[in-house]
Amino acid sequence: MATTTTDIFTAEGADNRPNAYYEGATAVIRASAAGGSSHVIAASLAGITPLEHTARTRQYMAEGVLHEPAILTRVAEDGWLMESVGAEQAELDIPVTSRILVRCHPDGFATAREDMQPGDVVRGERFVVEAKAMSRGVFETYERKGFDEFYRYAVQLSLQMEGTGLPGLFAVKNRDNGEVRWQVFRTPPVAMAEIRKRLLLIERGARMGDLNPLKEKCESFPCVMYFLHDHEVGETVEDETIDSLAEMVARARERKQQAEEVEREARGKLREYLGEAGKRRTKTWSVSYREQEGRVTYDTKKMAEDGVDVQAYARKGKGYAVVTVKRLGKIGDGDGDEGGA
């Protein structure tokens, strides 16, 4: 069967943003990281700069992007019409809670050109697509255990299915011999309630200074946050100055969280009260609201393909100190009295 593709996939581009970060009061978590190490997500939200990827890791990441068109072209040969997502659709934001959203970059969409097996796919059905290139060993592990061994991929696909309202098509390639396998999912492999609970606990932990909020076993090197692992801390010391200053930070953080919640609620009520007026003024205040357009993004991968030297426009911000405060116990040697502010 002839391969049928449409402008094959330029979606993700080179996105060098962290695994997780804040945009105002909103925590943004990348879908590719949402099912991964809670330690890495929490530390990223805390503003901690990760280690640089090794040259080998960067090579694997680049190879993964390069393999995507070949994976999708191969899947198209089995009877799928592959659709490009295009630069303007590169990002898909999925609200998880009022203060957390997940940012996805689907690899594209596929429509069945005819009835097919496996999965009783019916002609005309549309699926959101995620493609992965794997080494021989990883590919064989996926064939044996599926998403039971690859929770991170299961979460990523589930989020894309939730965000698009479409069933999912997950395609994997053995990059050592070129073999490609695909599978359709009509139900997200991970329930949204489970993902929501996980991300809520991680984001709350990050705000409270807990950089391992789910108490998972931290990955050993090459974890990009390896330098924060507990075994690097050393002995416990008695130091009243550290205790006092850290407590000040924790109290201020709690007050800031409370203030943000009050502000968010008040803004919502103002929006409802203003109705269609848009703007009103009293002797003391001027209040208004407007609809904000989505953020403009640039497909740096496509720019590079068109001959633009993207790195020539890169700017590195000034370095700064990051002080992390993590509560390990209560004031008073665990007597339950945390004191008053």
Residue, then its C-alpha position, 0 to 999 in steps of 0.5 A: m500500500a502506498t504511503t500517504t502523509t500530509d506534510i509530515f510533522t514539524a510540531e515539537g521543535a527544539d523546546n529548551r524550557p525546563n520540565a516544569y516552571y511557573e507562568g505567573a501563579t500557574a505551574v506548567i508541567r511538560a507532558s513528557a515529564a508528568g509521569g516521570s520523577s517527582h523529584v525532578i518536577a518539584a525541583s524544576l518548579a522550585g527554580i533549580t537549574p538541572l545538570e547539563h545533559t551528557a553528549r550521549t543523552r543529547q544525541y539520543m534526544a536528537e535521534g528521537v526527533l529525527h526518527e519521528p517522520a520515519i515512524l509515522t511514514r511507516v505507520a501510514e503504510d498500514g492504512w493511516l492518513m497522517e496529518s501534520v500538526g503544524a507550527e501553530q498547533a505545536e502546543l496543547d495546554i491541558p488545565v489539570t487544576s486551577r493552578i496547574l496545567v500540562r503542556c503537550h506537543p502531540d506528534g500528530f494525528a492519524t485517520a484510518r483510511e479503511d477498516m483494519q486490525p488490530g483493535d477493530v479500527v473503523r474507517g474515518e476514525r481519528f487518533v492523536v499520535e505519539a511516536k517513540a524511538m527505542s534501542r533494541g533492549v528497550f523496544e523488547t522490554y516494551e513488547r513484553k511489558g507495555f506501559d506497565e514498564f513505561y509509566r511516563y509514556a502512558v501518562q504522556l499519551s493519556l494527557q494527549m487523549e484527554g486534551t484532544g478528546l481522541p483515542g490514542l495511537f502509540a507507535v514505537k520503533n526499534r532504532d537498531n533494526g527499523e522495526v515499527r509497532w503501533q497500538v491503539f488505545r480507546t481508554p487512556p492507559v492512566a486515569m486523569a484522576e490519578i494524574r491530577k492527584r499526582l501533580l497536585l501532590i508534586e506542585r504542593g510539595a514544591r511550594m512547601g520546599d519538599l523536593n521528593p514529595l511522593k517519597e519515590k526512590c530518586e534516580s541515580f546519575p544521570c538524573v538531572m537533579y542528582f546533586l540534590h539527593d539526600h545522600e549529598v547533604g551530610e550530617t545533621v547539625e544543631d544551628e538555631t540561625i538556620d532553623s530561624l531563617a528557614e522558618m521565616v521562609a516557610r511562614a512567608r511561603e504559606r502567607k503568599q499561598q493564602a494571599e494568591e488564593v484570596e486574590r484569585e477568588a476576588r478576581g473571579k468574583l469581579r469578573e462575574y460582577l462586571g458582566e458585559a460592562g468590561k470596565r467600571r470605576t468608583k471613587t477609589w478603584s478602576v476595575s476591568y477585564r479583557e479576553q487575552e489571546g494565547r501566547v505566541t510560540y515559534d517553531t525553532k526546529k522548522m526555523a533551523e530546517d529553513g536555514v535560520d541559525v537559531q542559536a545566534y539568537a539565544r540569550k542566557g540570563k544572569g546567574y542567580a543563587v537558589v536557596t531551597v528550604k525543606r521542612l524535615g520536622k517541627i519546631g520544639d524537637g517534634d513536640g507538635d508546637e510549630g509556634g506562631a507568627 
